Amino acid sequence: MTTDEAQGRIEAIRAAFPPEGLFAEKTWHWSPEPFPLSRATVRSLVRLGPILRRFQLACNTFYHRSVKGTLPSWIASYLDAGKPDWIIDMGRAGAIRDEVPQVIRPDLILTDDGLALTEIDSVPGGIGVTAWLNEVYSQWDPQERLIGGKTGMLAGFRRILIKGGDFLISDESADYRPEMAWLARRLNEVFFHEGTIWRALKADDYPAAHYRAVYRFLELFDLDNIVGAHHLGQQVLDGIARVTPPYKAYLEEKLWLALFHMRPLRKHWIRELRASNEAFLREIIPESWVIDPTPLPHHAVLPGLDINSWSELADFTQSERQLVLKISGFSDLAWGSRSVSIGQDLSQDEWTAALITAVESFSHHPYLLQRFHKGKRVVHPYWDEESASMKLMEGRVRLCPYYLPDDHGKPALHGVLATIVPAEKKIIHGMRDAILVPCVMTDD
């Protein structure tokens, strides 16, 4: 691609930028090219969506069985820690017993060995951004290899609220309000017909009494700060309102990735997922542990770590600390990498302090420990505003595939957002020096 061609695309991208913006007060690097994914990677992504739906359904089943007593009680104890009674009661209510989130978005690190799934987000950002990027980049996709195509994200999200509804965005999630406002506007422009309308509204100002379907873009830990949240929950129980994702805080815990690796539960995972699907997830979900301070017998060790207590983990050398600590959920520190500590990047004292915090937080904010998988190095072009020229970034990539309902209500791949950050960055997320682009399938 010549400089003039690249500049022409950048100008087209800039001209198409929504007047309401996408991420509040945030910028990133534009690129004239989508991120290429091999056919094999795309096949893995397509396969992953239905498996993750089975995984979510299994998580839902495990929790209720734990409450009932047909699976170990410690499962529910881990997942209910630190939550108010009304949130726990809502999650156990019969009216929403079988409901799971309609949007599935894992965070996948592209590594030299394939994909590493670091978490599954039930209330993900980036839906509007990915839909907008796909619309813009589709004009340079003559072979129609852009994953999701021009309007796939819009069509998939429309099926969640097929008759219209309200997107409720809290002040805590205000950075994402512009992209959801754009999404509502585009849904109305593309799919509007009489009696159908979508709106993006501030959750904090939402009236307590309503009869519209609701897409919840707010974290459950924040509900006590939102007027009408309790009443909205009661309307769900009364069958008046429908809210998705459901009020199920236990499904939004990262601890499930550690529970997946626990030996006592393996036969149950295989039964719920099928052996081939369980093996597929075992390949991509990094080894993970719950930071549970319960003493082990003197002759026992934590599998994969070969230690008898967490204090021994503090003595690991920097090269042995290819590990990540993060809060499991139900906290304002549980999203946006706010609680993430990467062992190899910390001094011995900093690592020890992070471990102490994790151990002491167990009763109210359990932590997850996860094996760190470094992203592979890639090179991708971007437009440098200062020099008004094309440059190349050597970076690492996070892939965020969005699984939305197809015509039969099954989760299908509707788009993939690639976030590319400079190679020296360990945590990959949207930032000023990142490149955000949609993904395209290539033959190479």
C-alpha positions in Angstrom: 0.0 0.0 0.0 1.4 3.4 -1.0 1.5 6.4 1.4 -1.1 8.1 -0.6 -3.4 5.1 -0.4 -2.8 4.8 3.3 -3.5 8.5 3.8 -6.7 8.2 1.8 -8.0 5.4 4.0 -7.0 7.3 7.2 -9.0 10.3 5.9 -12.0 8.1 5.2 -11.8 6.6 8.7 -11.5 10.1 10.2 -14.5 11.4 8.2 -16.6 8.4 9.3 -15.9 8.9 13.0 -19.2 9.3 14.9 -20.1 12.8 16.1 -20.9 11.2 19.6 -17.5 9.6 19.7 -16.8 6.0 20.6 -14.7 5.9 23.8 -15.1 9.0 26.0 -11.9 11.1 25.9 -9.8 8.3 24.6 -7.8 8.0 21.4 -5.8 5.4 19.7 -3.7 4.9 16.5 -5.5 4.5 13.2 -4.4 1.9 10.8 -5.2 1.6 7.1 -5.3 -2.2 7.3 -7.3 -4.7 9.4 -5.4 -7.3 11.4 -4.9 -10.6 9.5 -5.8 -13.9 11.0 -5.0 -17.3 9.5 -7.8 -19.7 8.4 -6.7 -22.0 11.2 -7.1 -19.3 13.9 -10.5 -18.2 12.5 -11.6 -21.9 12.6 -10.6 -22.0 16.3 -12.5 -18.8 16.9 -15.6 -20.0 15.2 -15.5 -23.2 17.2 -14.9 -21.4 20.5 -18.2 -19.6 20.7 -20.6 -22.6 21.1 -18.1 -24.2 23.5 -18.1 -21.1 25.7 -21.9 -21.1 25.7 -21.7 -24.7 27.0 -19.1 -23.5 29.5 -21.4 -20.8 30.8 -24.3 -23.2 31.1 -22.1 -25.6 33.0 -21.1 -22.8 35.3 -24.7 -21.9 35.9 -25.5 -25.6 36.6 -22.5 -26.1 38.9 -23.5 -23.1 41.0 -27.1 -24.2 41.5 -26.0 -27.7 42.3 -23.5 -26.4 44.8 -26.3 -24.4 46.5 -28.5 -27.5 46.5 -25.8 -29.8 47.8 -25.2 -32.1 44.9 -21.8 -30.6 44.2 -19.3 -29.3 46.8 -20.6 -26.3 48.8 -17.2 -24.5 48.4 -18.1 -23.7 44.8 -20.9 -21.4 45.8 -19.0 -20.1 48.8 -16.1 -18.9 46.6 -18.5 -17.3 44.1 -20.8 -15.6 46.7 -18.0 -14.1 48.8 -18.4 -10.4 49.5 -21.8 -10.1 47.8 -24.9 -8.6 49.5 -27.8 -11.0 50.2 -30.1 -9.4 47.7 -27.6 -10.0 44.8 -27.2 -13.6 45.9 -30.9 -14.1 46.2 -31.5 -12.6 42.8 -29.0 -14.9 41.2 -30.7 -17.9 42.7 -34.2 -16.9 41.7 -36.2 -19.4 39.7 -37.4 -16.7 37.2 -33.9 -16.4 35.7 -32.5 -19.7 36.8 -31.5 -20.9 33.3 -30.5 -17.5 31.8 -26.9 -16.7 30.8 -25.4 -13.7 29.1 -26.3 -13.2 25.4 -23.0 -11.6 24.5 -19.9 -13.7 25.0 -16.5 -12.0 24.7 -13.3 -13.7 25.8 -10.0 -11.9 26.0 -7.5 -14.0 23.9 -3.8 -13.4 23.8 -2.2 -14.4 20.5 0.9 -16.4 21.5 3.5 -18.3 19.6 1.7 -21.5 20.5 -1.8 -20.4 19.6 -4.4 -18.7 21.8 -4.5 -18.0 25.6 -7.9 -17.2 27.1 -7.3 -14.9 30.1 -10.9 -14.1 30.9 -14.5 -14.1 29.7 -16.3 -10.7 29.9 -20.1 -10.9 30.4 -20.5 -7.1 30.2 -17.9 -6.2 27.6 -17.0 -2.9 26.1 -16.1 -2.6 22.4 -19.4 -3.8 20.9 -20.1 -0.4 19.3 -16.4 0.2 18.4 -16.1 -3.2 16.6 -19.4 -2.7 14.8 -18.2 0.8 13.6 -14.8 -0.5 12.6 -16.4 -3.3 10.6 -18.7 -0.8 8.8 -15.8 1.4 7.9 -13.3 -1.2 6.8 -15.9 -3.2 4.8 -15.4 -0.7 1.9 -11.9 -2.1 1.4 -13.0 -5.7 1.6 -13.8 -6.8 -2.0 -13.4 -10.5 -1.1 -15.6 -10.2 1.9 -13.1 -11.7 4.3 -13.7 -9.2 7.1 -14.9 -11.3 10.1 -18.5 -10.4 10.7 -18.8 -8.3 7.5 -20.3 -4.9 7.3 -23.3 -5.2 9.6 -22.8 -8.6 11.3 -22.3 -7.0 14.7 -25.4 -4.9 14.4 -27.5 -7.8 13.2 -26.3 -10.0 16.0 -26.9 -7.4 18.7 -30.3 -6.7 17.3 -31.4 -10.3 18.0 -30.7 -9.7 21.7 -33.4 -7.0 21.9 -35.4 -7.9 18.8 -38.3 -5.7 19.6 -36.2 -2.8 20.8 -35.1 -1.8 24.3 -32.9 0.3 26.4 -29.2 0.1 26.9 -28.5 1.2 30.5 -25.0 2.6 31.0 -23.8 3.5 34.5 -21.5 6.3 35.4 -18.9 3.7 36.4 -19.0 2.6 32.7 -19.4 6.1 31.3 -16.3 5.7 29.0 -18.4 3.3 26.9 -21.5 5.4 26.8 -20.6 7.0 23.4 -20.2 3.7 21.6 -23.5 2.4 23.0 -25.2 5.7 21.9 -23.8 5.1 18.4 -24.9 1.5 18.5 -28.5 2.5 19.4 -28.5 5.1 16.6 -27.3 2.7 14.0 -29.8 0.0 15.0 -32.6 2.5 14.5 -31.2 3.6 11.2 -30.7 0.1 9.8 -33.5 -1.9 11.4 -36.1 0.6 12.5 -39.8 -0.2 11.9 -42.9 1.0 13.6 -43.0 0.0 17.2 -39.3 -0.8 17.4 -36.7 1.5 18.9 -33.4 1.3 20.8 -32.2 3.8 23.2 -28.9 4.4 25.1 -29.7 5.9 28.5 -27.9 6.7 31.8 -28.6 4.0 34.2 -28.5 6.4 37.1 -31.4 8.4 35.7 -33.5 5.4 34.6 -37.1 5.4 36.0 -37.9 2.7 38.4 -41.1 1.7 36.6 -40.8 0.6 32.9 -41.9 -2.2 30.6 -39.1 -2.3 28.1 -36.4 -4.9 27.6 -33.0 -3.8 29.1 -29.4 -4.5 28.1 -27.4 -4.0 31.3 -24.1 -2.1 30.6 -23.3 -1.7 34.3 -21.4 -3.8 36.8 -23.4 -5.6 39.5 -21.1 -4.2 42.3 -22.4 -0.8 41.4 -26.2 -1.5 41.7 -26.6 -0.1 45.1 -25.5 3.3 43.7 -28.2 3.2 40.9 -31.7 4.5 41.6 -34.3 1.9 40.6 -31.9 -1.0 40.3 -33.6 -3.0 43.1 -37.0 -2.2 41.6 -35.8 -3.3 38.1 -34.6 -6.6 39.6 -38.0 -7.1 41.2 -39.8 -6.5 37.9 -37.6 -9.3 36.4 -38.7 -11.6 39.2 -42.4 -10.6 38.6 -42.1 -11.3 34.9 -42.7 -7.7 33.9 -39.2 -6.8 32.7 -36.4 -8.6 30.9 -32.7 -7.7 31.7 -29.7 -9.2 30.0 -27.0 -10.0 31.1 -29.0 -11.4 34.0 -28.5 -10.4 37.6 -26.1 -13.3 38.2 -22.9 -12.0 39.9 -21.6 -15.5 40.2 -21.4 -15.9 36.4 -19.1 -12.8 36.2 -16.3 -14.2 38.4 -12.9 -14.9 36.9 -12.6 -17.7 39.4 -14.4 -20.0 37.0 -11.1 -20.3 35.1 -9.5 -21.8 38.2 -12.5 -24.0 39.0 -12.1 -25.4 35.4 -8.6 -26.6 36.3 -9.6 -28.2 39.7 -9.1 -31.9 39.7 -12.2 -32.8 41.8 -14.4 -31.1 39.2 -12.8 -32.5 36.0 -15.2 -35.4 35.5 -18.1 -32.9 35.9 -16.7 -30.6 33.3 -16.2 -33.4 30.9 -19.8 -34.5 31.4 -21.2 -31.1 30.8 -18.9 -30.0 27.9 -18.0 -33.3 26.3 -14.5 -34.6 26.3 -13.4 -33.0 23.0 -14.7 -29.6 24.1 -13.1 -29.9 27.5 -9.8 -30.7 26.0 -10.0 -27.7 23.6 -10.6 -25.4 26.5 -7.8 -27.0 28.5 -5.4 -26.1 25.7 -6.3 -22.4 25.7 -7.3 -21.6 29.4 -4.0 -21.0 31.3 -3.4 -22.9 34.5 -5.2 -21.0 37.2 -5.7 -21.1 41.0 -7.9 -19.5 43.6 -5.9 -17.7 46.3 -7.5 -19.6 49.2 -5.5 -19.3 52.5 -7.0 -22.5 53.9 -4.0 -24.5 55.2 -3.1 -27.7 53.4 -2.1 -30.9 55.1 1.6 -31.1 55.6 2.0 -33.7 52.9 0.0 -31.8 50.2 1.0 -29.3 47.6 -0.9 -27.0 45.2 -0.9 -28.7 41.8 1.3 -27.0 39.2 3.0 -24.8 41.8 4.4 -27.5 44.0 4.1 -25.4 47.2 2.3 -26.1 50.5 1.4 -22.5 51.3 1.1 -19.1 49.5 4.0 -17.8 51.6 6.3 -20.0 49.6 5.1 -18.3 46.4 6.5 -15.1 47.7 10.0 -16.6 47.6 9.8 -17.4 43.8 12.5 -15.8 41.8 11.6 -13.3 39.2 12.1 -15.9 36.4 9.7 -18.2 38.2 7.1 -15.6 38.6 5.5 -16.0 35.1 2.2 -15.4 37.0 -0.6 -12.9 37.1 -2.7 -11.9 40.1 -6.1 -10.2 39.8 -9.4 -9.8 41.6 -12.0 -12.3 40.5 -15.0 -9.9 40.3 -17.6 -7.8 42.1 -15.3 -4.9 42.6 -14.4 -1.6 40.8 -10.9 -3.0 40.6 -12.0 -6.2 38.7 -12.1 -4.6 35.3 -9.8 -2.6 33.1 -6.7 -4.3 34.4 -6.9 -2.2 37.6 -6.0 -5.1 40.0 -3.6 -6.9 37.7 -0.1 -7.7 39.1 2.4 -9.5 36.8 4.9 -11.3 39.0 7.9 -11.0 36.7 7.5 -7.2 36.5 7.5 -6.7 40.3 10.3 -6.6 42.8 10.4 -9.2 45.6 8.8 -6.8 48.0 6.1 -5.7 45.6 5.2 -9.3 44.7 5.1 -10.2 48.4 2.8 -7.2 49.1 0.5 -8.2 46.2 0.2 -11.8 47.5 -0.5 -10.6 51.1 -3.3 -8.4 49.7 -4.7 -11.3 47.8 -4.6 -13.7 50.7 -6.2 -11.1 53.1 -8.9 -10.3 50.6 -10.1 -13.9 50.3 -13.2 -13.6 52.4 -14.7 -10.6 50.5 -12.7 -10.3 47.2 -11.2 -13.6 46.2 -8.2 -13.3 43.9 -7.3 -15.4 40.9 -3.7 -16.5 40.1 -3.0 -17.4 36.5 -0.1 -18.6 34.5 1.2 -15.7 32.3 1.4 -16.3 28.6 3.4 -13.8 26.6 1.9 -12.5 23.4 3.8 -13.3 20.2 5.4 -10.3 18.4 3.7 -9.0 15.3 4.3 -6.0 13.0 1.4 -3.9 12.0 1.2 -0.5 10.1 -0.3 2.6 11.6 -0.7 6.3 10.7 1.6 8.6 12.7 -0.2 11.9 13.1 3.0 13.9 14.0 4.9 12.9 10.9 1.8 12.4 8.7 3.3 9.2 7.5 2.9 5.4 7.8 4.9 3.7 10.5 5.2 0.1 11.7 4.6 -1.0 15.2 6.2 -4.1 16.6 3.7 -5.2 19.2 1.6 -7.9 20.9 -2.1 -8.6 20.2 -5.2 -9.2 22.2 -8.1 -10.6 20.2 -11.7 -9.9 21.4 -14.1 -12.1 19.4 -17.8 -11.2 19.9 -20.3 -14.1 19.9 -23.8 -12.9 19.4 -27.0 -14.8 18.6 -27.6 -16.1 15.1 -31.0 -16.6 13.6 -31.5 -19.7 15.7 -30.4 -18.0 18.9 -27.0 -19.8 19.0 -23.8 -17.9 19.7 -21.9 -17.2 16.5 -18.8 -15.2 15.6 -19.9 -11.7 14.5 -16.7 -9.7 14.7 -13.2 -9.6 16.2 -11.5 -6.6 17.6 -7.7 -6.6 17.6 -5.8 -4.4 20.1 -2.1 -4.1 19.3 0.2 -2.5 21.8 3.9 -1.9 21.7 5.9 -5.0 22.4 7.3 -3.8 25.7 3.8 -3.6 27.2 2.9 -6.6 29.3 -0.8 -5.7 29.8 -2.7 -5.5 26.6 -5.7 -3.1 26.6 -7.0 0.0 24.9 -4.5 2.8 25.4 -3.3 5.9 23.6 -0.4 4.2 21.9 -2.5 1.1 20.9 -3.8 0.2 17.4 -7.5 -0.8 17.3 -8.6 -2.6 14.1 -11.1 -5.2 13.0 -9.8 -8.6 11.9 -9.8 -10.2 8.4 -9.2 -13.8 7.4 -6.2 -14.4 5.1 -4.9 -17.4 3.2 -1.4 -17.1 4.8 
